[in-house]
Amino acid sequence: MLDTHPIRAFLEPRHAALADRADGFARMDIATRAEPADDAAARKEARALLDLFGAGGWLRPIHELDLRGCCLMREALGEASPLADAVFALQGLGTTPILLGGSVEQKARWLEPIGRGKVMTAFAMTEPEAGSDVSAIRTTARRDGSHYVLDGVKTLISNAGIADLYAVFASTDPTQGAKGISCFLVPADTPGLRFARAQVLSAPHPLGEIVFQDCRVPENALLGTEGRGYALGLAALDRLRPTVAAAACGMAARALAESLAHVKRRHQFGSPLATFQLVQQKLARMATDIAAARLLTYRAAYEKDQGQARITTEAAMAKSFATEMAQRAVDDAVQLIGGLGVLADHPVDRLYRAVRALRIYEGTTEIQQLIIAGELLKQG
Ligand SMILES: Cc1cc2nc3c(=O)[nH]c(=O)nc-3n(C[C@H](O)[C@H](O)[C@H](O)COP(=O)(O)OP(=O)(O)OC[C@H]3O[C@@H](n4cnc5c(N)ncnc54)[C@H](O)[C@@H]3O)c2cc1C
C-alpha cells in the first residue's frame, strides 16, 4: 500500500491522487502478471508492459519532468514487479537526455511515440573499460561531412536488443576526455549498429551488449552540441537517482508486507513467529529504515521539482541509503520466511534476485559515497 501520509510535506494534492491510481494499477494490472520463465520471455514481457504503460498514460510523469510523480510510479511498480519497474525506469533513462538536451525537431520526432510506448528507449553509456569511470569511454564518433561515424562496444545496456532508440555516449574528441563526450540518438535499425548478445541476469531484466561498426548517423542525431554528452548524461542520472531509491523503497515495502503476513500465520514453539522479540526487532528495523529512506527520496525529488539546479548530494544520499536499506530488508524477509523464502517462485526470492542490481546501476553505492564526501570536503 502506497501511503503518502508520511511524505505529504513533499507532495502536492495531485501526487496523492497519482499515488492512489498507481497503487491500484500496480496491484490489479501488474502484480497479477506471471513472472517470465526465461530471458526471451522477459524481453517479450518488457514490450508488453511498455505497451500497457503507453496506452494508460502512465509514462506522463517522465515527460512532464515530474520527479515526485516518477518516484511514486517506481515505488508502486517496485512493490508489484521489479521487471515492470525496470521498464518504466528505462523509458525514463532513455527519454531524459532528449527532454534535457533535445532540439525542437528531435523532441517533435521522438517524444510522442515514446510517450505512447511505441518507441522503447535505452541509455548506452557503459563500456567494457568504462563503468564507474565514464570519462574512459572509448566509443568514437568521427565527423564525416554531414554525418558522424560511430565505432565501439557498449555493455550491460538495459533494453539492448529490444529498444527502438538508443541514447549513445561516444567521444567526438578523444583528446578531451570527459569534455570530448557527445550524446547521439541512434535508431536500432541503423546499419552498423548490432545487438551482439544478451547478458542474462538472475532476475528478469533485458540486458545486453551492442556494437557499433562504421555506424553512420546524420549530424542531426547529435543531442545538443559536441562535448555536451558527459554533462547531459550526468544531469540525467542526477535527476533519476531518486527514482532508483523509490523503487528500492517499494521493494523493501513488499518485503515487509510479505514478512508481516508470514510471521502472523506461521507458528513455531507453540506461538506465532510474530510473538518472538527477535522477529519483532527485524520488523521494527525494516519499517524504520523504509520510513527514513522515503524521506530522503522525496526530499531529493521535491528539491528538483522546486527548481533546484543540482540535487547531486541529495540524490546520492537517497540512492545509496535506500538501495542498501532495501537489500537488508529483503534479506531479513528471506530470513523471517525461512526455507520457503529461498524457493524460486516465492515473492521474496524474486525480490532477493532483483534488488541486488540497484546498488550497482546508475552509479554504485561507493560512487554515491564519493559524491557525498566530495561535496562535504568542498565546503571546507
Ligand atoms: C542490471 C543493470 C542494468 C544496467 N543498465 C545500464 C544501462 O541501461 N546503461 C548503461 O550505460 N549502463 C548500465 N548498467 C551498467 C552500470 O551502470 C555499471 O555496472 C555501473 O556503473 C558500475 O560499473 P562497472 O560494472 O563497470 O563496475 P566498476 O566501475 O568496475 O566497479 C566495480 C567496483 O569497484 C568500485 N569502484 C569503482 N571505482 C571506485 C572508486 N573510485 N572508489 C571506490 N570504489 C570504486 C565500485 O563501486 C564497484 O564496487 C547496468 C548495470 C546493471 C547491473
The ligand as a Tripos MOL2 file, in Angstrom:
@<TRIPOS>MOLECULE
LIG
   53    58     1     0     0
SMALL
NO_CHARGES

@<TRIPOS>ATOM
      1 C1         21.0360   -4.5310  -14.0710 C.3       1 LIG1
      2 C2         21.9360   -3.4960  -14.6570 C.ar      1 LIG1
      3 C3         21.4580   -2.6230  -15.6110 C.ar      1 LIG1
      4 C4         22.3070   -1.6850  -16.1990 C.ar      1 LIG1
      5 N1         21.8090   -0.8600  -17.1810 N.ar      1 LIG1
      6 C5         22.6400    0.0210  -17.7770 C.ar      1 LIG1
      7 C6         22.1470    0.8540  -18.8410 C.ar      1 LIG1
      8 O1         20.9750    0.7770  -19.2230 O.2       1 LIG1
      9 N2         23.0220    1.6990  -19.4490 N.ar      1 LIG1
     10 C7         24.3150    1.8070  -19.0690 C.ar      1 LIG1
     11 O2         25.0350    2.5970  -19.6550 O.2       1 LIG1
     12 N3         24.8190    1.0340  -18.0530 N.ar      1 LIG1
     13 C8         24.0050    0.1540  -17.4140 C.ar      1 LIG1
     14 N4         24.4910   -0.6630  -16.4100 N.ar      1 LIG1
     15 C9         25.8890   -0.5810  -16.0490 C.3       1 LIG1
     16 C10        26.1050    0.1130  -14.7080 C.3       1 LIG1
     17 O3         25.8540    1.4730  -14.8130 O.3       1 LIG1
     18 C11        27.5520   -0.2130  -14.2520 C.3       1 LIG1
     19 O4         27.5640   -1.5980  -13.9430 O.3       1 LIG1
     20 C12        27.9640    0.6170  -13.0640 C.3       1 LIG1
     21 O5         28.1290    1.9620  -13.3960 O.3       1 LIG1
     22 C13        29.2820    0.0950  -12.4520 C.3       1 LIG1
     23 O6         30.2350   -0.0880  -13.4270 O.3       1 LIG1
     24 P1         31.0160   -1.4780  -13.5220 P.3       1 LIG1
     25 O7         30.0190   -2.5690  -13.5010 O.co2     1 LIG1
     26 O8         31.9360   -1.4070  -14.6630 O.co2     1 LIG1
     27 O9         31.8230   -1.5920  -12.1800 O.3       1 LIG1
     28 P2         33.2290   -0.8940  -11.8510 P.3       1 LIG1
     29 O10        33.1970    0.5370  -12.2080 O.co2     1 LIG1
     30 O11        34.3330   -1.7380  -12.4030 O.co2     1 LIG1
     31 O12        33.2380   -1.0260  -10.2780 O.3       1 LIG1
     32 C14        33.4990   -2.2610   -9.5930 C.3       1 LIG1
     33 C15        33.5630   -1.9630   -8.1020 C.3       1 LIG1
     34 O13        34.6080   -1.0150   -7.8460 O.3       1 LIG1
     35 C16        34.0770    0.0750   -7.1340 C.3       1 LIG1
     36 N5         34.7510    1.3110   -7.5240 N.ar      1 LIG1
     37 C17        34.9580    1.7970   -8.7750 C.ar      1 LIG1
     38 N6         35.6100    2.9590   -8.7110 N.ar      1 LIG1
     39 C18        35.8060    3.2200   -7.3940 C.ar      1 LIG1
     40 C19        36.4150    4.2820   -6.6590 C.ar      1 LIG1
     41 N7         36.9530    5.3390   -7.2840 N.pl3     1 LIG1
     42 N8         36.4290    4.2110   -5.3210 N.ar      1 LIG1
     43 C20        35.8880    3.1630   -4.6580 C.ar      1 LIG1
     44 N9         35.2880    2.1330   -5.2910 N.ar      1 LIG1
     45 C21        35.2530    2.1620   -6.6370 C.ar      1 LIG1
     46 C22        32.5950    0.1240   -7.4930 C.3       1 LIG1
     47 O14        31.8360    0.8220   -6.5150 O.3       1 LIG1
     48 C23        32.2770   -1.3520   -7.5460 C.3       1 LIG1
     49 O15        32.0240   -1.8070   -6.2600 O.3       1 LIG1
     50 C24        23.6550   -1.6100  -15.7980 C.ar      1 LIG1
     51 C25        24.1370   -2.4840  -14.8190 C.ar      1 LIG1
     52 C26        23.3040   -3.4230  -14.2610 C.ar      1 LIG1
     53 C27        23.8630   -4.3700  -13.2090 C.3       1 LIG1
@<TRIPOS>BOND
     1     1     2 1
     2     2     3 ar
     3     2    52 ar
     4     3     4 ar
     5     4     5 ar
     6     4    50 ar
     7     5     6 ar
     8     6     7 ar
     9     6    13 1
    10     7     8 2
    11     7     9 ar
    12     9    10 ar
    13    10    11 2
    14    10    12 ar
    15    12    13 ar
    16    13    14 ar
    17    14    15 1
    18    14    50 ar
    19    15    16 1
    20    16    17 1
    21    16    18 1
    22    18    19 1
    23    18    20 1
    24    20    21 1
    25    20    22 1
    26    22    23 1
    27    23    24 1
    28    24    25 2
    29    24    26 1
    30    24    27 1
    31    27    28 1
    32    28    29 2
    33    28    30 1
    34    28    31 1
    35    31    32 1
    36    32    33 1
    37    33    34 1
    38    33    48 1
    39    34    35 1
    40    35    36 1
    41    35    46 1
    42    36    37 ar
    43    36    45 ar
    44    37    38 ar
    45    38    39 ar
    46    39    40 ar
    47    39    45 ar
    48    40    41 1
    49    40    42 ar
    50    42    43 ar
    51    43    44 ar
    52    44    45 ar
    53    46    47 1
    54    46    48 1
    55    48    49 1
    56    50    51 ar
    57    51    52 ar
    58    52    53 1
@<TRIPOS>SUBSTRUCTURE
     1 LIG1         1 GROUP 0 **** ****
